[in-house]
Amino acid sequence: MKKRILIAVLGLVVVIGLLGGSKVLQIRRMMAQGAQFTPPPETVTVAEVAADQWETLLTAVGSLEAVQGITVTAELSGKVVQVAFEPGTKVNAGDLLVQQDTSTEEAQLRSADASAALAKVNFERIQKLLPDRVVSQSDYDRADAELKQALAQRDNIRAMIEKKTIRAPFAGRLGIRRVNLGQILNNGDPIVSLQALDPIFVNFSLPQQQLAEIREGLSVRITNDVLAAPGIEGKITAINPEVDSATRNVRLQATVSNSTERLRPGMFVNVAVVLPGKEVVLAVPATSILYAPYSNSVFVVEEGKQDQPGKTVRQQFVELGERRGDFVAVRSGVHEGEMVVSTGVFKLRNGQSVVVDNRLSPAFKLAPEPQES
């Protein structure tokens, strides 16, 4: 009985050994095949590392302000008897906007004119009699004072009528009407906004360390959502003489043309101050960069070695500079003339074989249109 059990155990051990040996051979065969497997080359698009001259720009966010802009208000109380403007229209300096009731002042003016005329006649009569000593010097002085007082009273009434005849102080575009016919206006009540829109001011700030690079007359480039690329240009016209002690920024003002009046006071704009010198940079498409927390890198396309014919990629860490449009400046890591992978860098690995096919390569632009960005 024991002999049979021993034979059965030995037979089981032999079977297990044969099965284990078979699996080991299979695993070794698969490992050998894996070691000899070469993945198919990845199709990529490439771009050349090119040297370019970029404008040196100082960028900021600014706000627009009218060269002249006010809310027209009433100086004196009175009833509106005429509204002489249409909202949103252009007016010239001196155009009538609102006429208040001046019937009382006009009646007072007629009385003042009569008093002034009488005072003038009396003064001229006494002036003729004074050399003959027919009248005293005090009578002459009294007549002179009465004439001046009458003229002053007349001028005061005329000034009140002029203040109730509200006119545009300068040429510009009107806003929304805020008065109605028959309304009683009090001193300081708003009537309409008046803004001179062409040209227009751009107010912005730059850090104090950049103050040495800026001066009046430098060009600025203005862009925002309502302007077509590449925006409009103007000039720096004023530099604030003091630096903000809280932010250590200096405030600047530029003047830009606004003939289309698409720019309005209160808008924000992107401001780029164009410095005289240009910077030579090595530019690559922004899609060539593989961004990572430890370091950014690109894949440089090289000729394969003898054991790996064709083209391969080498992962190269780079230091990046400014980005403009579809390109980014590389400060170090690549050289002019090298070819880098321009799209699909996330699917590559160092030393991988690649096939270059630029038929589907996108068109990279330094100043892309909004629909292309």
BALOTI-544902 format. One line per 5 residues: number of its first residue (from 1); for each residue x, y, z of C-alpha. Coordinates in steps of 0.5 Angstrom, whole numbers, plus 2048, in hexadecimal, padded with zeros to 3 digits. Each point is the difference from the previous one (the first is absolute). Layout:
// residues N
NUM> X,Y,Z; ...
//
This chain:
// residues 373
1> 800,800,800; 806,805,802; 803,7FE,7F9; 7FA,802,7FC; 800,807,804
6> 807,801,7FF; 7FF,7FF,7F8; 7FA,804,800; 804,806,803; 806,7FF,7FC
11> 7FB,800,7FA; 7FD,807,802; 807,803,801; 802,7FE,7F9; 7FA,803,7FD
16> 800,807,804; 808,800,7FE; 7FE,7FF,7F9; 7FA,805,800; 805,805,804
21> 806,7FF,7FB; 7FB,801,7FA; 7FD,807,803; 808,802,801; 801,7FF,7F9
26> 7FA,804,7FE; 802,806,804; 807,800,7FE; 7FE,7FF,7F9; 7FB,806,801
31> 805,804,803; 805,7FF,7FA; 7FB,802,7FB; 7FE,807,805; 808,801,800
36> 800,800,7F8; 7FA,804,7FF; 800,806,7FD; 7FA,805,800; 7FE,803,7F9
41> 803,807,7FF; 7FB,806,802; 7FE,805,7FB; 801,807,802; 801,807,7FE
46> 806,804,801; 802,807,800; 807,804,7FF; 803,803,806; 800,807,7FD
51> 804,807,802; 7FB,806,800; 800,807,802; 7FB,802,805; 7FD,806,802
56> 802,802,807; 7F9,801,803; 7FE,803,807; 7F9,7FD,801; 7FB,803,805
61> 7F8,800,801; 7FD,807,7FF; 7FA,804,800; 7FD,805,7FB; 7FE,807,802
66> 7FD,806,7FB; 805,805,7FF; 7FA,805,802; 7FA,7FD,803; 7FB,802,805
71> 7F9,800,802; 7FC,806,7FE; 7FC,803,806; 7FC,806,801; 803,806,804
76> 7FA,803,802; 7F9,7FE,802; 7FA,800,7FA; 7FB,7FD,7FC; 802,7FD,7F9
81> 7FD,803,7FB; 804,7FD,7FA; 804,7FA,7FF; 804,801,7FA; 804,7FA,7FF
86> 800,7F8,7FE; 803,7FB,805; 806,7FD,7FD; 801,805,7FA; 807,804,7FF
91> 800,808,802; 804,806,7FF; 803,804,805; 7FA,806,802; 7FA,7FB,7FD
96> 7FA,801,804; 7FE,7FB,805; 7FB,802,804; 7FC,806,801; 7FD,802,807
101> 7FB,805,801; 803,807,800; 7F9,804,800; 801,803,807; 808,802,7FE
106> 7FE,803,7F9; 7FB,805,804; 805,802,805; 805,801,7FA; 7FC,805,7FD
111> 7FF,804,806; 807,7FF,801; 802,803,7F9; 7FB,806,802; 804,801,806
116> 806,800,7FD; 7FE,804,7FA; 7FE,806,805; 806,7FF,804; 804,801,7FA
121> 7FD,806,7FE; 800,803,807; 808,7FF,800; 801,803,7F9; 7FC,806,802
126> 804,801,807; 806,7FE,7FC; 7FF,806,7FC; 7FE,805,805; 806,7FE,805
131> 806,804,7FC; 7FB,807,801; 800,7FE,808; 7F8,800,7FF; 800,7F9,803
136> 804,7FE,806; 805,7FA,800; 7FC,7FC,805; 7FA,801,7FB; 805,7FD,7FA
141> 802,7FA,804; 7F9,7FF,802; 7FE,7FF,7F9; 806,7FC,7FE; 7FE,7FB,806
146> 7F9,800,7FE; 802,7FF,7F8; 805,7FA,802; 7FB,7FD,805; 7FA,800,7FB
151> 805,7FD,7FB; 802,7FA,805; 7F9,7FF,801; 7FE,7FF,7F9; 806,7FC,7FF
156> 7FE,7FB,806; 7F9,7FF,7FD; 803,7FF,7F9; 805,7FA,803; 7FA,7FD,804
161> 7FC,800,7F9; 807,7FD,7FD; 800,7FB,805; 7F9,7FD,7FF; 802,800,7F9
166> 804,7F9,800; 805,7FF,7FB; 805,7FB,7FE; 807,802,803; 804,7FC,7FB
171> 7FF,7FC,7FA; 7FE,7F8,801; 7FB,7FB,800; 7FA,800,805; 7FD,7FB,804
176> 7F9,7FE,803; 7FC,806,801; 7FE,801,808; 7FB,805,7FF; 7F9,801,7FE
181> 7FC,806,7FD; 7FD,804,806; 804,7FD,805; 803,804,806; 807,800,800
186> 804,802,806; 807,802,801; 805,7FA,7FE; 7FA,7FC,7FD; 803,7FB,7FA
191> 7FE,802,7F9; 804,7FB,7FC; 807,7FD,7FF; 805,804,7FB; 806,7FC,7FE
196> 806,802,7FB; 802,7F9,7FD; 805,802,7FB; 805,7FF,802; 800,7FC,807
201> 804,800,806; 803,7F9,802; 802,800,808; 805,7FA,802; 805,7FE,805
206> 807,7FD,800; 805,7FE,805; 805,805,803; 806,7FC,7FD; 7FD,801,7F9
211> 800,807,801; 807,801,7FD; 7FE,7FD,7F9; 7FA,804,7FF; 7FF,807,7FE
216> 7FB,805,7FC; 7FF,7FF,7F9; 801,7F8,800; 7FB,7FC,7FC; 7FB,7FC,804
221> 7FB,7FB,7FD; 7F9,7FF,802; 7FC,7FA,7FF; 7F9,7FD,803; 7FA,7FC,7FE
226> 7FD,806,7FC; 806,801,7FC; 803,7FC,7FA; 807,7FD,800; 805,803,801
231> 7FC,806,803; 802,807,800; 806,804,802; 801,806,803; 806,804,804
236> 801,801,808; 7FE,807,801; 801,801,808; 804,7FD,805; 7FE,801,807
241> 805,803,804; 7FF,7FC,807; 800,7F9,801; 7FA,7FC,804; 803,7FF,807
246> 7FC,7FA,801; 801,7FC,7F9; 807,803,7FE; 7FD,801,7F9; 800,807,7FC
251> 7FA,802,7FC; 800,801,7F9; 7FC,803,7FA; 7FF,7FF,7F9; 7FC,803,7FB
256> 7FE,7FC,7FA; 7FB,802,7FA; 7F9,7FE,800; 7FD,802,7FA; 7FB,7FA,800
261> 7FE,802,807; 800,7F8,801; 804,802,807; 7FC,803,805; 802,803,807
266> 800,7FA,806; 802,7FB,7FB; 806,7FB,802; 805,7FF,7FB; 807,7FC,7FF
271> 806,805,800; 807,7FE,7FD; 805,806,800; 805,7FF,7FA; 807,801,802
276> 805,802,7FB; 804,7FA,800; 7FF,7F9,7FD; 802,7F9,804; 802,7FA,7FC
281> 7FD,7FA,802; 800,7F9,7FE; 7F8,7FE,7FF; 7FD,7FA,800; 7F8,7FE,7FF
286> 7FD,800,807; 7FD,7F9,7FE; 807,7FE,800; 801,801,808; 7FE,7FA,804
291> 7FF,803,807; 801,7FD,806; 801,802,808; 808,7FE,800; 802,803,7F9
296> 7FD,802,7FA; 803,7FC,7FA; 7FF,7FF,7F8; 802,7FA,7FB; 805,801,7FC
301> 800,7FC,7F9; 807,7FD,7FF; 802,7FA,7FB; 800,7F9,803; 806,7FC,802
306> 803,7FA,7FC; 7FB,7FB,804; 7FA,805,7FF; 800,803,7F9; 7FB,805,7FE
311> 7FF,806,805; 7FF,800,807; 7FF,806,806; 804,802,805; 7FC,803,806
316> 804,807,802; 7FE,804,806; 800,808,7FE; 7FF,806,804; 7FA,804,7FD
321> 800,808,7FF; 7FA,804,7FE; 7FA,7FD,7FC; 7FD,804,7FA; 7FB,7FE,7FB
326> 801,7F8,7FF; 807,801,801; 804,800,807; 807,802,801; 806,7FB,802
331> 805,803,804; 804,7F9,801; 800,7F9,7FE; 800,800,7F8; 804,803,7FA
336> 7FE,804,7FA; 7FE,7FB,7FA; 7FE,7FA,804; 7FA,7FD,7FF; 7FB,7FF,806
341> 7F9,7FC,800; 7FB,805,7FF; 7F9,7FC,802; 7FF,7FA,804; 806,800,805
346> 7FC,7FD,806; 800,7F9,7FC; 807,800,7FF; 806,7FD,804; 807,801,800
351> 804,7FC,7FA; 7F9,7FE,7FD; 800,7FF,7F8; 7FC,805,7FC; 7FE,802,7F9
356> 800,807,7FE; 7F9,802,7FC; 7FF,808,800; 7FA,7FF,7FC; 7FB,801,806
361> 804,805,803; 7FD,806,803; 802,807,7FD; 803,804,806; 800,807,800
366> 803,806,805; 7FA,804,7FF; 7FA,7FB,7FF; 7F9,802,7FF; 7FB,7FF,806
371> 7FC,7FB,7FC; 807,7FC,7FF; 802,801,807
//
